[in-house]
């Protein structure tokens, strides 16, 4: 039996779509089923979408909800799709919540450009996260732009539009 991976979607730029009427990027439905199908992913994936929120507007309660979802997940391999602006904050909450659980590997990822727009990094970042979650030891990580970071040793450099280590 293939190892199952749970993907928790929380919104963020990854899943935003252009609304031609309002001229804004909004949330409709998750792009993940389409991406997984297009990518010909053969992993056993369970999708869970408790939130569709821009991470700039995410509350502490919503971060805790994500962390509790990870804690109570039957799967030991978990990918969290998250907005990049506060991804590190949520990763810290997840790590604190899982502190006593040495069985879970959680990888957070997102996108700088929505999947629905040209030149998006969403598919690449998701592929990296799915690979990383299978290979990394238990813990909490962030993967963006082909790099893997420990949750407590990275930050988003908003000037450069990349994630980087803090030390």
C-alpha positions in Angstrom: 0.0 0.0 0.0 1.3 3.4 -0.9 2.1 5.8 1.9 -0.6 8.5 2.1 0.1 12.2 2.2 -2.3 14.7 3.5 -2.4 18.1 1.8 -4.0 20.8 3.9 -4.9 23.9 1.9 -5.2 27.2 3.6 -5.5 29.6 0.7 -2.7 32.0 0.0 -1.5 33.2 -3.4 -1.2 29.6 -4.5 -5.0 29.2 -4.9 -6.0 32.7 -5.9 -7.8 33.3 -9.3 -8.3 36.4 -11.2 -11.9 37.7 -11.0 -12.6 39.6 -14.2 -15.5 41.5 -12.7 -13.8 42.9 -9.6 -10.3 42.9 -11.2 -8.9 41.3 -8.0 -7.4 38.0 -7.1 -9.9 35.9 -5.1 -10.5 32.4 -3.8 -13.0 30.2 -5.6 -12.0 26.5 -5.4 -8.7 24.9 -4.7 -6.4 24.4 -7.8 -4.8 21.3 -6.2 -7.0 18.6 -7.8 -6.2 20.0 -11.2 -2.5 20.4 -10.4 -2.2 16.9 -9.1 -4.0 15.5 -12.2 -1.9 17.6 -14.6 1.3 16.5 -12.8 0.4 12.8 -13.1 1.0 12.5 -9.4 0.7 8.8 -8.3 0.9 9.4 -4.6 -2.1 8.5 -2.4 -3.2 12.1 -1.5 -5.9 13.2 0.9 -6.9 16.8 0.4 -8.3 18.8 3.3 -9.2 22.5 2.9 -10.2 24.0 6.2 -9.4 27.6 5.1 -9.2 29.9 2.1 -7.6 33.0 3.5 -4.8 35.4 2.5 -2.1 34.7 5.1 -1.9 38.5 5.9 -5.4 38.2 7.3 -4.9 34.8 9.1 -5.7 34.9 12.8 -3.9 33.1 15.6 -7.0 30.9 16.0 -6.7 29.9 12.3 -3.0 29.1 12.8 -3.9 26.9 15.8 -6.6 25.2 13.7 -4.0 24.3 11.1 -1.6 23.0 13.7 -4.4 20.9 15.3 -5.3 19.5 12.0 -1.7 18.4 11.6 -1.5 16.9 15.1 -4.7 14.9 14.6 -4.0 13.8 11.1 -3.8 10.0 10.7 -1.1 10.6 8.1 2.5 11.1 9.2 3.4 13.0 5.9 1.7 16.4 5.6 2.0 19.2 3.1 0.4 22.6 4.0 -0.3 25.0 1.2 0.0 28.5 2.8 0.4 32.1 1.9 4.0 33.1 1.8 3.8 36.3 3.8 3.2 34.6 7.2 4.1 31.0 6.4 7.0 31.1 8.9 4.6 32.1 11.7 2.3 29.2 11.0 5.2 26.8 10.8 6.3 27.9 14.3 2.8 27.2 15.7 2.7 23.8 14.0 6.2 22.9 15.4 5.2 24.0 18.9 2.0 22.0 18.7 3.8 18.9 17.4 6.7 19.2 19.9 5.9 15.9 21.6 5.0 14.0 18.4 8.2 12.6 16.7 6.3 10.8 14.0 5.0 13.7 11.7 6.9 15.4 8.9 5.2 18.6 7.9 6.3 20.7 4.9 4.8 24.1 4.2 4.9 25.6 0.7 3.1 28.3 -1.3 3.5 30.4 -4.4 4.7 33.9 -5.2 2.5 33.9 -8.3 -1.0 32.2 -8.4 -1.2 28.9 -10.2 -3.9 30.4 -12.4 -1.5 33.0 -13.8 1.3 32.6 -16.3 4.8 31.9 -14.9 3.5 30.6 -11.6 5.9 28.8 -9.2 3.0 26.8 -7.6 3.5 23.5 -9.5 7.2 23.5 -8.9 6.9 24.3 -5.2 4.2 21.7 -4.7 6.4 19.1 -6.4 9.3 20.0 -4.2 7.1 19.8 -1.1 5.7 16.4 -2.0 9.2 15.0 -2.6 10.6 16.7 0.6 7.8 15.3 2.8 8.6 11.8 1.7 12.4 12.1 2.3 12.8 14.4 5.3 12.9 13.1 8.9 10.0 14.1 11.2 9.9 17.8 11.9 8.5 21.0 10.4 10.0 22.5 7.2 9.4 25.1 4.5 10.2 24.5 0.9 10.2 27.3 -1.7 12.0 27.7 -5.0 13.7 24.4 -4.8 15.1 24.9 -1.3 14.2 23.3 1.9 14.4 25.2 5.2 14.0 24.3 8.8 10.9 26.1 10.1 12.9 28.2 12.5 15.8 29.1 10.2 14.1 31.0 7.3 12.3 34.1 6.4 10.7 35.7 3.3 12.9 38.4 1.9 10.2 40.7 0.5 12.7 42.9 -1.3 14.1 39.9 -3.4 10.9 37.9 -3.4 12.6 34.7 -2.1 12.9 32.7 1.1 16.4 32.6 2.7 18.0 31.3 5.9 18.1 33.6 8.8 21.6 32.5 10.0 
